[in-house]
Amino acid sequence: MATQSIDGPNRGSLLSDQRTRAIIFQALAFFLVAVFFIYIGTNTARNLEALGISTGFGFLDSPAGYDVAMSLIPYTATDTHGRVFVVGLLNTLSVAVTGIIAATILGVILGVLRLSKNWLVSKLVYWYVEVVRNVPLLLQILFWYGVLLGLPRVRDAIPVFETMFLSNRGFYLPRPIPGDGIGLIVIAFFVAVIAVPIIARVARKRQEQTGQTFPVFSTSVALIIGLPALAAVVTGFPLTFDYPEKGGFNFKGGMVLRPEFVALWFSLSVYTAGFIAEIVRAGIQAVSHGQTEAAFSLGLKPNWTMRMIVLPQALRVIVPPLTSQYLNLTKNSSLAIAIGYPDLVSTFGGTSLNQTGQAIEIIMMTMLVYLSISLLISMLMNYYNKRIALVER
C-alpha cells in the first residue's frame, strides 16, 4: 500500500518537473515559429508564382548594366549583380570603419576636454555636444554635402601643400604605387603591431614584480613607425606616388575622395563623437575622485594620472554604451542613399532591386549583411569588455 502511494503520484508528474516543463515549452515555441515561417514562405512563393515573378539567386550572375560612381575594386557596367553586392559592401565597410575610428578619437578627446578646468574649453565642448546631438543626422549629412558642392570648380581648385587639391568634385590626393619589396614593409608593420601587446604584458609583469615602469606608449609608437621605416630603408623605399595634375575639365592621375564619401564620413564621425564624448565624460566621472588624489599624492603628473589611473577604470563604464554607438554609426551609414553615395543600400538594395525585381532576396541579403556586421562588432566589443573587467579573487 505504501509503495503504491509513493509511485502513484510520480507516474504522470512529467509536467511537474520544472526543467522538463521548460524543455517542452521551448520545443513547442520553436515548432510554432517554424510553422509560422513555413506558412509565410509557402504563401509568398505561391503569390510570386501567380504574379509571374521568379525566385532564387540566379540574378546574381546576370549583368548589372549600370555604373557605380565609387568602387574600391575594379568594376564596369558589364559586371554582375553579385559584383555590385561586393562593391556596395566594401563601400559600406569603408565608411563604417573609418567613421568608427574618427568618432572614437574625436569623442575621447572631447570627453576629456569636457571636464577641463578651462571655462572656455569646457563650454565650447558642451555646446558642440548639445548642437550635434540635437540636430538630425540626415540634415547634417545634407548640410555638409552642400558645403562640399559649394567649393570651387576644378579650374579654381584649392591647392593643399601643392600636391593635393580640394574642389567641388572631391579631394584629390597622390596615389601610392607599391614596388618590389613593399611586402617586407607590410610584414614589418604587422610584426610591430603584434609586438606591442607583448611589450605591454611584459612591462605590466615587470611593474608588478619590481615597481619599475616602462614607457610602453612611446616604445610602441617608435616600434610601429620605426620598424617599417627601417624596412623601407633596406628595400630602397619601394613606394612611389602618382600626383594629381590639372588636365582640361578634371584632374589626371592621383586618387580622389568624392564629396559623397567625405560628407557621409564627416557627418557620421562628428555626430557619433558627440555621444561618445558624453559617454567618456560619464565614465571618467564614475571613477572615484580619491583615485586621482591618491595618484597626485604619489607625484604622478596629470596626464599620467588620466592615462594610467582614470581611463583604465573608466573603460569598464565606457565600453558597453560605446558598443551601441558603433552599431548606430554602422546602421546610420545607410543614410548614404540621400546624397548618392554608392553603399550597399543605394546600389544593391536600390538599383539592382529595381532592375531585377528580386525584392525578397535582395532585402534579405542586405539585412543579413547589417546583422552580421552588428554581431561581429558586438562580439569584438564584448570580448574586449571581458578583458578589462574586474577579476574577483
C-alpha positions as CSV (number, residue, x, y, z in Angstrom):
1,M,0.0,0.0,0.0
2,A,2.9,2.4,0.9
3,T,4.7,1.6,-2.4
4,Q,1.6,2.4,-4.4
5,S,1.1,5.7,-2.6
6,I,4.6,6.8,-3.4
7,D,4.9,5.6,-7.0
8,G,1.4,6.7,-7.9
9,P,2.0,10.4,-7.9
10,N,5.4,10.1,-9.7
11,R,3.8,8.5,-12.7
12,G,2.2,11.3,-14.6
13,S,4.3,14.0,-12.9
14,L,6.2,14.8,-16.1
15,L,4.9,18.4,-16.3
16,S,5.6,19.0,-12.6
17,D,9.3,18.9,-13.2
18,Q,10.5,22.5,-13.9
19,R,13.3,21.5,-16.2
20,T,11.2,19.1,-18.3
21,R,8.4,21.6,-18.5
22,A,10.8,24.3,-19.7
23,I,12.2,22.0,-22.5
24,I,8.6,21.1,-23.6
25,F,7.5,24.7,-23.8
26,Q,10.7,25.7,-25.7
27,A,10.2,22.9,-28.2
28,L,6.6,23.9,-28.6
29,A,7.5,27.6,-29.2
30,F,10.2,26.5,-31.7
31,F,7.6,24.4,-33.5
32,L,5.1,27.2,-33.7
33,V,7.7,29.7,-35.0
34,A,8.9,27.2,-37.6
35,V,5.3,26.6,-38.8
36,F,4.7,30.3,-39.0
37,F,7.8,30.9,-41.2
38,I,7.0,27.9,-43.4
39,Y,3.5,29.2,-43.9
40,I,4.8,32.7,-44.7
41,G,7.4,31.2,-47.1
42,T,5.0,29.0,-49.0
43,N,2.3,31.7,-49.2
44,T,4.8,34.2,-50.5
45,A,6.2,31.7,-53.1
46,R,2.6,31.0,-54.2
47,N,1.8,34.7,-54.6
48,L,5.0,35.4,-56.5
49,E,4.3,32.5,-58.9
50,A,0.8,33.8,-59.5
51,L,2.3,37.2,-60.4
52,G,4.9,35.6,-62.7
53,I,7.9,36.7,-60.6
54,S,10.7,34.1,-60.4
55,T,12.5,33.4,-57.2
56,G,16.1,32.4,-56.4
57,F,19.6,33.9,-56.5
58,G,20.3,33.3,-60.2
59,F,20.1,37.1,-60.8
60,L,23.5,37.5,-59.1
61,D,25.1,36.1,-62.2
62,S,23.3,38.4,-64.6
63,P,25.0,41.7,-65.9
64,A,24.1,44.7,-63.8
65,G,24.2,47.1,-66.7
66,Y,24.9,50.3,-64.7
67,D,27.9,52.1,-63.4
68,V,28.9,52.8,-59.8
69,A,30.4,56.1,-59.0
70,M,32.9,54.8,-56.4
71,S,34.4,51.4,-56.2
72,L,37.3,50.0,-54.2
73,I,37.7,47.1,-56.6
74,P,37.7,47.1,-60.4
75,Y,34.1,47.4,-61.7
76,T,32.4,48.0,-65.0
77,A,28.7,48.1,-66.1
78,T,29.1,44.6,-67.7
79,D,29.9,43.1,-64.3
80,T,27.2,41.0,-62.5
81,H,24.9,42.0,-59.7
82,G,27.0,39.8,-57.4
83,R,29.9,42.1,-58.2
84,V,27.7,45.1,-57.3
85,F,26.9,43.4,-54.0
86,V,30.6,43.2,-53.2
87,V,31.2,46.8,-54.3
88,G,28.4,48.1,-52.1
89,L,29.5,46.0,-49.2
90,L,33.1,47.3,-49.4
91,N,31.9,50.9,-49.7
92,T,29.7,50.4,-46.6
93,L,32.5,48.9,-44.6
94,S,35.0,51.6,-45.7
95,V,32.7,54.5,-44.4
96,A,31.8,52.5,-41.2
97,V,35.3,51.5,-40.2
98,T,36.9,54.9,-40.9
99,G,33.9,56.6,-39.2
100,I,34.3,54.5,-36.1
101,I,38.0,55.3,-35.8
102,A,37.5,59.0,-36.3
103,A,34.5,59.2,-34.0
104,T,36.3,57.3,-31.3
105,I,39.4,59.6,-31.4
106,L,37.4,62.8,-31.6
107,G,34.9,61.6,-28.9
108,V,37.6,60.7,-26.4
109,I,39.4,64.0,-26.9
110,L,36.1,65.9,-26.5
111,G,35.1,63.9,-23.5
112,V,38.3,64.7,-21.7
113,L,38.2,68.4,-22.7
114,R,34.6,68.5,-21.4
115,L,36.0,68.1,-17.9
116,S,38.7,70.7,-18.4
117,K,39.1,73.4,-15.7
118,N,39.3,76.0,-18.5
119,W,35.8,77.5,-18.7
120,L,36.0,78.4,-22.4
121,V,37.2,75.0,-23.5
122,S,34.6,73.2,-21.4
123,K,31.7,75.4,-22.7
124,L,32.8,75.1,-26.3
125,V,32.7,71.3,-26.0
126,Y,29.4,71.5,-24.2
127,W,27.8,73.5,-26.9
128,Y,29.3,71.2,-29.6
129,V,27.8,68.2,-27.9
130,E,24.4,69.8,-27.5
131,V,24.2,71.1,-31.1
132,V,25.4,68.0,-32.8
133,R,23.3,65.6,-30.8
134,N,20.1,67.6,-31.2
135,V,20.3,68.1,-35.0
136,P,19.0,65.2,-37.0
137,L,21.8,63.2,-38.7
138,L,20.2,63.4,-42.1
139,L,20.2,67.2,-42.0
140,Q,23.9,67.2,-41.0
141,I,24.7,65.0,-44.0
142,L,22.8,67.2,-46.4
143,F,24.4,70.3,-44.9
144,W,28.0,69.1,-45.3
145,Y,27.3,67.7,-48.7
146,G,26.0,71.2,-49.8
147,V,29.1,72.8,-48.3
148,L,31.4,70.5,-50.3
149,L,29.4,71.1,-53.5
150,G,29.9,74.8,-52.9
151,L,33.7,74.5,-53.2
152,P,35.5,76.0,-56.2
153,R,35.4,74.2,-59.5
154,V,38.3,72.1,-60.8
155,R,39.9,75.0,-62.6
156,D,39.9,77.0,-59.3
157,A,40.7,74.1,-57.0
158,I,42.3,74.9,-53.7
159,P,45.8,73.6,-53.5
160,V,47.0,71.9,-50.3
161,F,50.8,71.6,-49.9
162,E,50.9,71.8,-53.8
163,T,50.3,68.0,-54.0
164,M,46.6,67.8,-53.1
165,F,43.6,69.8,-54.4
166,L,40.2,70.5,-53.0
167,S,37.3,71.1,-55.4
168,N,33.6,70.5,-55.7
169,R,34.4,67.2,-57.3
170,G,36.3,65.9,-54.4
171,F,39.6,65.9,-52.5
172,Y,42.4,64.8,-54.9
173,L,45.3,63.0,-53.3
174,P,48.6,61.4,-54.5
175,R,48.0,57.7,-55.3
176,P,50.6,55.3,-53.8
177,I,52.2,52.9,-56.3
178,P,53.9,49.9,-54.5
179,G,57.0,48.5,-56.0
180,D,59.2,45.4,-55.4
181,G,59.9,44.9,-51.7
182,I,56.7,46.5,-50.4
183,G,55.8,43.1,-48.8
184,L,58.7,43.4,-46.4
185,I,57.4,46.8,-45.1
186,V,54.0,45.3,-44.6
187,I,55.4,42.4,-42.7
188,A,57.5,44.7,-40.6
189,F,54.4,46.7,-39.7
190,F,52.4,43.7,-38.7
191,V,55.3,42.4,-36.6
192,A,55.4,45.7,-34.8
193,V,51.7,45.6,-34.2
194,I,51.9,42.1,-32.8
195,A,54.9,43.1,-30.6
196,V,53.0,46.0,-28.9
197,P,50.7,43.8,-26.7
198,I,53.6,41.6,-25.8
199,I,55.7,44.5,-24.7
200,A,52.7,45.8,-22.7
201,R,52.2,42.5,-21.0
202,V,55.9,42.2,-20.1
203,A,56.0,45.7,-18.8
204,R,53.0,45.1,-16.6
205,K,54.5,42.0,-15.1
206,R,57.8,43.9,-14.5
207,Q,56.0,46.7,-12.8
208,E,54.1,44.2,-10.5
209,Q,57.3,42.5,-9.5
210,T,59.8,45.4,-9.2
211,G,57.6,48.5,-9.2
212,Q,59.6,50.0,-12.1
213,T,57.6,51.5,-15.0
214,F,58.4,51.1,-18.7
215,P,57.5,53.7,-21.4
216,V,55.1,51.4,-23.2
217,F,53.3,54.0,-25.3
218,S,56.4,55.8,-26.6
219,T,58.1,52.5,-27.3
220,S,55.0,51.2,-29.2
221,V,54.8,54.3,-31.3
222,A,58.5,54.2,-32.1
223,L,58.3,50.5,-33.0
224,I,55.2,50.9,-35.2
225,I,56.9,53.8,-37.1
226,G,60.5,52.8,-36.9
227,L,60.3,49.1,-37.9
228,P,58.5,49.8,-41.2
229,A,60.8,52.8,-41.8
230,L,63.8,50.6,-41.3
231,A,62.4,48.0,-43.8
232,A,61.8,50.8,-46.3
233,V,65.4,51.9,-46.0
234,V,66.6,48.4,-46.5
235,T,64.4,47.9,-49.6
236,G,65.3,51.3,-51.0
237,F,61.9,52.9,-50.5
238,P,59.8,50.8,-52.9
239,L,56.9,53.2,-52.9
240,T,56.2,56.0,-55.4
241,F,53.3,58.4,-55.8
242,D,51.2,59.4,-58.8
243,Y,50.3,63.0,-58.2
244,P,47.1,64.6,-59.5
245,E,47.5,67.2,-62.2
246,K,45.0,69.5,-63.8
247,G,44.1,68.4,-67.3
248,G,41.1,70.0,-69.1
249,F,37.9,69.8,-67.1
250,N,39.3,67.4,-64.5
251,F,42.4,66.1,-62.8
252,K,44.6,63.4,-64.2
253,G,46.4,60.9,-62.0
254,G,46.2,60.6,-58.3
255,M,43.2,59.4,-56.4
256,V,40.0,61.2,-55.3
257,L,37.8,61.2,-52.2
258,R,34.4,62.1,-53.6
259,P,32.1,64.6,-51.9
260,E,29.6,62.0,-51.1
261,F,32.1,59.9,-49.2
262,V,33.6,62.9,-47.4
263,A,30.2,64.3,-46.4
264,L,28.9,61.0,-45.1
265,W,32.1,60.1,-43.3
266,F,32.5,63.5,-41.7
267,S,28.8,63.7,-40.6
268,L,28.8,60.2,-39.1
269,S,32.1,60.9,-37.3
270,V,31.1,64.3,-35.9
271,Y,27.5,63.2,-34.9
272,T,28.7,60.0,-33.2
273,A,31.6,61.8,-31.5
274,G,29.1,63.9,-29.6
275,F,27.5,60.9,-28.0
276,I,30.9,59.2,-27.3
277,A,32.1,62.4,-25.7
278,E,29.3,62.2,-23.1
279,I,30.0,58.5,-22.6
280,V,33.6,59.2,-21.9
281,R,32.8,62.1,-19.6
282,A,30.4,60.0,-17.6
283,G,32.9,57.1,-17.4
284,I,35.6,59.4,-16.1
285,Q,33.3,61.0,-13.5
286,A,32.3,57.5,-12.4
287,V,35.8,56.9,-11.2
288,S,36.2,57.9,-7.5
289,H,37.9,61.2,-7.0
290,G,40.0,59.6,-4.3
291,Q,41.9,57.7,-7.1
292,T,43.0,60.9,-8.6
293,E,44.0,62.4,-5.3
294,A,46.0,59.2,-4.4
295,A,47.8,59.4,-7.7
296,F,48.7,63.1,-7.2
297,S,49.9,62.3,-3.7
298,L,52.3,59.8,-5.2
299,G,53.7,62.5,-7.5
300,L,52.1,61.3,-10.8
301,K,51.6,64.0,-13.4
302,P,48.0,64.9,-14.5
303,N,48.4,63.3,-18.0
304,W,49.9,60.1,-16.4
305,T,47.1,60.0,-13.9
306,M,44.5,60.3,-16.7
307,R,46.2,57.7,-18.9
308,M,47.3,55.2,-16.2
309,I,44.7,55.5,-13.4
310,V,41.5,57.1,-14.5
311,L,40.9,55.9,-18.1
312,P,41.6,52.2,-17.4
313,Q,39.0,52.2,-14.7
314,A,36.6,54.4,-16.7
315,L,36.7,51.9,-19.6
316,R,34.6,49.5,-17.7
317,V,31.8,52.0,-17.7
318,I,32.6,53.4,-21.2
319,V,32.7,50.2,-23.3
320,P,29.1,48.9,-23.1
321,P,27.4,52.1,-24.3
322,L,30.3,52.7,-26.7
323,T,29.3,49.4,-28.4
324,S,25.8,50.8,-29.1
325,Q,27.3,53.9,-30.7
326,Y,29.4,51.8,-33.0
327,L,26.3,49.8,-34.0
328,N,24.4,53.0,-34.6
329,L,27.1,54.5,-36.8
330,T,27.2,51.4,-38.9
331,K,23.5,51.3,-39.4
332,N,23.2,55.1,-39.9
333,S,25.6,54.7,-42.9
334,S,22.6,53.5,-44.9
335,L,21.5,57.2,-45.0
336,A,24.1,57.5,-47.8
337,I,21.2,57.0,-50.2
338,A,20.2,60.6,-49.5
339,I,23.3,62.0,-51.2
340,G,24.0,59.3,-53.7
341,Y,26.9,57.6,-52.0
342,P,27.1,54.1,-53.5
343,D,26.8,52.0,-50.4
344,L,25.1,48.6,-50.2
345,V,21.6,50.0,-49.7
346,S,22.0,52.5,-52.6
347,T,23.4,50.1,-55.2
348,F,22.4,46.6,-54.4
349,G,19.3,47.4,-52.4
350,G,18.3,50.2,-54.7
351,T,19.3,50.0,-58.4
352,S,19.8,46.2,-58.5
353,L,16.4,45.7,-56.8
354,N,14.6,47.9,-59.3
355,Q,16.2,46.2,-62.3
356,T,15.8,42.6,-61.2
357,G,12.6,42.8,-59.1
358,Q,14.1,40.2,-56.7
359,A,12.9,42.3,-53.7
360,I,12.8,39.4,-51.2
361,E,16.2,38.0,-52.0
362,I,18.0,41.4,-52.1
363,I,16.4,42.8,-49.0
364,M,17.1,39.6,-47.1
365,M,20.8,39.6,-48.2
366,T,21.1,43.3,-47.2
367,M,19.5,42.7,-43.8
368,L,21.8,39.7,-43.2
369,V,24.9,41.9,-44.0
370,Y,23.9,44.5,-41.5
371,L,23.0,41.8,-39.0
372,S,26.4,40.1,-39.5
373,I,28.3,43.4,-39.1
374,S,26.4,44.2,-36.0
375,L,27.0,40.8,-34.4
376,L,30.7,41.0,-35.3
377,I,31.1,44.4,-33.7
378,S,29.2,43.2,-30.6
379,M,31.4,40.1,-30.3
380,L,34.6,42.1,-30.5
381,M,33.5,44.7,-28.1
382,N,32.1,42.1,-25.6
383,Y,35.5,40.2,-25.8
384,Y,37.3,43.5,-25.1
385,N,34.9,44.3,-22.3
386,K,35.6,40.9,-20.6
387,R,39.4,41.5,-20.9
388,I,39.1,44.8,-19.0
389,A,36.5,43.6,-16.5
390,L,37.5,43.4,-12.8
391,V,38.5,39.9,-11.8
392,E,37.4,38.9,-8.3
393,R,39.8,36.9,-6.2
